[in-house]
């Protein structure tokens, strides 16, 4: 894998002259603050990177600090997604799979998910770890360490790329991704006493590539290209296919991270137990989901807000046929020649 920095100047991992963590944050904050910005999304201003990547200031700075300070290990596993693309589910599946021996999925009453949400079990680099002028001490974490990110492939921490660690990517139909993001954003607007934003308004921006960690098509194609080039390092899942056969994807996930299920585990129903444990219907009933909260650099989010409906094709209840056709046309044009088919095609 190869990686470049999220900033417009040379990679901060090679050009850092700050002596303290606080100075490093200030250096990158000043840099990002000088970039063109706008407020197209409902709750956060976005800053335009010269490669077309949009993100809010604080997570972008966190990504840059992670690039400068993150010490990766070959055994690390990083979940990568666009926001609202099945992130919570893949985090849960990964955590339950990796830790299935010390935390059996069929012993659900004693599982960490009863007290911690998936985002607390698998932390975001730029939203939870590299935040608030601090560089976390991750050295004492046991292998394999599990992390997550929303940054594009070209903006992964350079140490992660160089280490050969595993990356698990999940993409989702852009229309469902858009509607899930619209719903999540409006929850923030309601909390601030703001009027909800229409799906048409967000769809217009989405089609222009203006969305957190977007444009959508650049993000997906970046990880798809990395998967094609090095499938042993980058696993590429499609949300819609996961919904059709979650057990098969759990097996692929376990094999990919070097922890395949044994014959005894298969016979004992371990795979199915993990699928049940991480299912939407089970997770929404947990106390950690119903009343818990996750601290993110952009604000505190109720764990329940990460669980909407999880359905494939729900976009049809919110988007007009004209908008859907426009998104599909962009997707077909952008994916053409990549070998990646648009969702819903065979």
C-alpha positions in Angstrom: 0.0 0.0 0.0 1.0 3.6 -0.5 -0.2 6.6 1.3 0.0 10.4 1.1 -0.8 13.1 3.6 -4.2 14.7 3.9 -2.6 18.2 3.7 -1.6 20.2 0.7 2.0 20.6 1.8 4.5 17.7 2.1 3.6 14.8 4.4 3.6 15.8 8.1 5.2 12.5 9.0 8.3 13.9 7.2 8.0 17.6 7.7 7.1 18.0 11.4 9.1 20.5 13.4 6.7 20.9 16.3 8.3 20.0 19.7 5.2 19.2 21.6 1.9 17.6 20.9 0.1 20.9 21.5 2.4 22.7 19.0 1.7 19.9 16.5 -2.0 20.3 16.7 -1.7 24.1 16.4 0.5 23.8 13.4 -2.0 21.5 11.6 -5.0 23.5 12.8 -3.5 26.7 11.4 -2.8 24.9 8.1 -6.4 23.5 7.7 -8.0 26.8 8.8 -6.4 28.5 5.8 -8.0 26.2 3.3 -11.3 27.1 1.5 -14.2 26.3 3.7 -18.0 26.3 3.6 -20.9 25.1 5.6 -22.8 22.8 3.2 -23.5 20.0 5.6 -26.1 20.4 8.3 -23.9 20.5 11.4 -20.3 21.0 10.6 -18.2 23.3 8.4 -16.2 21.5 5.7 -12.7 22.3 4.6 -11.6 21.5 1.0 -8.5 19.6 0.5 -6.7 20.1 -2.8 -7.5 16.6 -3.9 -11.2 17.2 -3.4 -11.6 15.5 0.1 -14.0 17.3 2.4 -14.0 16.9 6.1 -14.6 19.0 9.2 -11.6 20.7 10.8 -11.1 18.7 14.0 -11.2 15.2 12.4 -9.0 16.4 9.6 -6.4 17.8 12.0 -6.6 14.5 13.9 -5.9 12.5 10.7 -2.9 14.7 10.1 -1.6 14.2 13.7 -2.2 10.4 13.3 -0.1 10.5 10.1 2.7 12.2 12.0 2.5 10.2 15.2 0.8 6.8 14.8 3.2 3.9 15.3 1.6 1.1 13.4 2.2 -2.7 13.8 1.9 -5.3 11.1 -0.8 -7.0 13.4 -3.0 -3.9 13.5 -6.4 -4.1 11.8 -8.1 -0.9 10.6 -11.7 -0.6 9.7 -12.2 2.0 6.9 -15.6 3.3 5.8 -17.4 6.4 4.7 -19.7 7.7 7.4 -23.0 5.8 7.5 -21.8 2.9 5.4 -22.2 0.1 7.9 -19.4 1.2 10.2 -21.0 0.2 13.5 -21.9 -3.2 12.2 -18.4 -4.0 10.8 -16.8 -2.8 14.0 -19.1 -5.1 16.0 -18.4 -8.1 13.7 -14.7 -7.5 13.8 -14.5 -7.1 17.5 -16.6 -10.1 18.2 -14.6 -12.2 15.8 -11.2 -11.3 17.0 -12.1 -11.6 20.7 -14.4 -14.6 20.4 -12.3 -16.8 22.7 -12.1 -14.5 25.7 -15.6 -13.1 25.0 -17.8 -15.9 23.4 -20.6 -14.6 21.4 -23.0 -17.2 22.7 -22.4 -15.9 26.3 -24.1 -12.7 25.4 -25.0 -11.8 28.9 -21.3 -11.4 29.8 -20.2 -9.8 26.5 -18.5 -6.3 26.5 -21.3 -5.1 24.1 -23.6 -5.0 27.1 -21.7 -2.1 28.6 -19.8 -0.7 25.6 -20.9 0.3 22.1 -19.0 -0.8 19.0 -17.4 2.7 18.7 -16.1 2.4 22.2 -14.6 -1.1 21.5 -13.0 0.0 18.2 -11.9 3.6 18.3 -11.6 6.0 15.4 -8.1 7.4 14.9 -9.2 10.9 14.0 -12.4 11.2 15.9 -11.5 9.6 19.3 -7.8 8.9 19.7 -5.8 11.8 18.0 -7.9 14.6 19.4 -7.8 17.5 21.9 -4.1 18.2 21.6 -3.1 14.8 22.7 -1.2 11.9 21.2 -2.4 8.7 22.9 -0.1 6.0 24.2 -1.2 3.0 22.2 1.9 1.0 22.8 0.5 -1.1 25.7 -2.5 -2.3 23.7 -2.3 -6.1 23.1 -2.2 -7.5 19.5 -4.2 -7.4 17.4 -5.0 -3.7 17.9 -8.3 -2.6 16.3 -8.8 0.9 14.9 -11.2 2.7 12.6 -11.1 5.6 10.2 -13.2 7.5 7.7 -10.3 9.0 5.8 -9.7 8.2 2.1 -7.1 5.5 1.3 -4.5 8.1 0.2 -4.8 9.7 3.6 -4.3 6.7 5.8 -1.4 7.2 8.3 1.8 6.6 6.3 3.0 4.2 9.1 -0.1 2.1 8.7 0.6 1.8 5.0 4.3 1.0 5.5 3.6 -1.6 8.2 1.5 -3.9 6.0 -1.3 -4.0 8.6 -4.7 -5.2 7.5 -7.5 -2.8 6.3 -11.1 -3.9 6.2 -13.3 -1.6 3.9 -17.1 -1.6 3.6 -18.9 0.3 0.9 -22.6 0.9 0.6 -25.0 1.9 -2.2 -24.5 5.7 -2.5 -28.2 6.4 -2.3 -28.6 4.5 1.0 -25.4 6.0 2.3 -26.8 9.5 1.5 -30.1 8.9 3.3 -28.5 7.4 6.3 -26.1 10.4 6.5 -29.1 12.8 6.0 -31.0 11.2 8.9 -27.9 11.2 11.2 -27.1 14.9 10.3 -30.7 16.0 11.1 -30.4 14.4 14.6 -27.6 16.9 15.2 -29.7 19.7 13.8 -32.5 18.9 16.1 -30.2 18.9 19.1 -29.1 22.4 18.1 -32.7 23.6 17.6 -32.3 23.8 13.9 -34.8 23.0 11.2 -34.2 19.6 9.4 -32.5 19.7 6.1 -34.3 18.1 3.1 -32.9 15.0 1.4 -33.0 17.0 -1.9 -30.6 19.6 -0.5 -28.1 17.1 0.8 -28.4 15.1 -2.4 -27.4 18.1 -4.5 -24.3 18.6 -2.4 -23.6 14.9 -2.5 -23.7 14.8 -6.3 -21.2 17.6 -6.3 -18.8 15.6 -4.1 -19.4 17.8 -1.1 -19.7 15.4 1.9 -17.7 14.4 4.9 -14.7 12.3 3.8 -16.0 12.5 0.2 -16.5 12.6 -2.6 -18.2 9.2 -2.2 -16.8 7.9 -5.5 -13.2 8.9 -4.9 -13.3 7.2 -1.4 -14.7 3.9 -2.7 -12.5 3.7 -5.7 -9.4 4.5 -3.6 -9.9 1.4 -1.4 -11.1 -0.7 -4.3 -7.9 0.0 -6.2 -5.9 -0.9 -3.1 -7.8 -4.1 -2.7 -7.3 -5.1 -6.3 -3.5 -4.3 -6.0 -3.0 -6.1 -2.6 -6.0 -8.2 -1.6 -4.0 -9.8 1.2 -3.8 -6.4 2.9 -7.1 -4.7 1.9 -10.4 -6.6 2.2 -13.3 -5.1 0.4 -16.9 -5.8 1.5 -20.2 -4.5 0.1 -22.9 -3.8 2.6 -25.6 -5.2 0.5 -23.8 -8.5 0.1 -23.1 -8.6 3.9 -26.8 -8.3 4.5 -27.5 -11.3 2.2 -25.0 -13.6 3.8 -23.5 -12.2 7.0 -22.1 -15.6 8.0 -20.0 -16.0 4.9 -18.6 -12.5 5.4 -17.7 -13.3 9.0 -15.8 -16.3 7.8 -13.9 -14.2 5.2 -13.2 -11.6 7.8 -11.7 -14.2 10.2 -9.6 -15.7 7.5 -8.4 -12.3 6.4 -7.2 -11.3 9.8 -5.4 -14.6 10.4 -8.0 -16.1 12.8 -9.9 -18.6 10.8 -12.7 -20.6 12.5 -11.7 -24.1 13.4 -13.8 -27.2 12.5 -14.9 -27.4 16.2 -16.0 -23.7 16.1 -17.9 -24.3 12.9 -19.6 -27.4 14.4 -20.3 -25.4 17.6 -22.2 -22.7 15.8 -19.7 -19.9 16.7 -20.1 -18.1 13.3 -23.9 -18.0 13.6 -23.5 -16.8 17.3 -21.4 -13.9 16.2 -23.9 -13.0 13.5 -26.8 -13.1 16.0 -24.8 -11.1 18.6 -24.0 -8.3 16.1 -27.4 -8.3 14.4 -29.4 -5.0 14.3 -32.3 -6.6 16.3 -30.0 -7.7 19.1 -27.8 -4.6 19.3 -30.6 -2.1 19.5 -32.0 -3.9 22.6 -28.8 -3.6 24.6 -28.6 -1.1 27.4 -25.3 0.2 26.0 -27.1 1.1 22.8 -30.3 2.4 24.4 -28.7 4.7 27.0 -25.0 4.8 26.2 -23.0 7.6 24.6 -19.8 7.9 22.6 -17.5 10.8 22.9 -16.3 12.1 19.5 -14.2 15.1 18.7 -17.2 16.7 17.0 -19.5 16.1 20.0 -21.2 13.5 22.1 -23.3 11.1 20.2 -26.0 8.8 21.7 -25.2 5.2 20.8 -28.8 4.8 19.7 -28.1 7.4 16.9 -25.8 4.9 15.2 -28.6 2.5 14.7 -31.2 3.6 12.2 -32.8 0.9 10.1 -29.9 -0.7 8.3 -32.2 -1.7 5.4 -31.1 -2.0 1.8 -33.0 0.2 -0.6 -34.6 2.5 2.0 -33.5 5.4 -0.2 -36.6 4.8 -2.3 -38.7 6.1 0.6 -36.9 9.4 0.5 -35.4 10.2 -2.9 -37.2 11.1 -6.1 -36.6 8.8 -9.1 -34.9 11.8 -10.8 -32.4 12.2 -8.0 -31.8 8.4 -7.8 -31.1 8.3 -11.6 -28.7 11.2 -11.3 -26.7 9.4 -8.6 -26.8 6.1 -10.5 -25.5 7.8 -13.6 -22.6 9.4 -11.7 -21.8 6.1 -10.1 -21.8 4.2 -13.4 -19.6 6.8 -15.1 -17.1 7.0 -12.2 -16.9 3.2 -11.7 -16.5 2.5 -15.5 -13.3 0.7 -16.2 -12.5 0.0 -12.5 -13.9 -3.5 -12.4 -16.2 -2.4 -9.5 -19.9 -2.7 -10.4 -22.5 -0.3 -9.0 -24.6 -1.7 -6.1 -27.6 -3.7 -7.3 -26.0 -5.0 -10.5 -24.6 -8.4 -11.2 
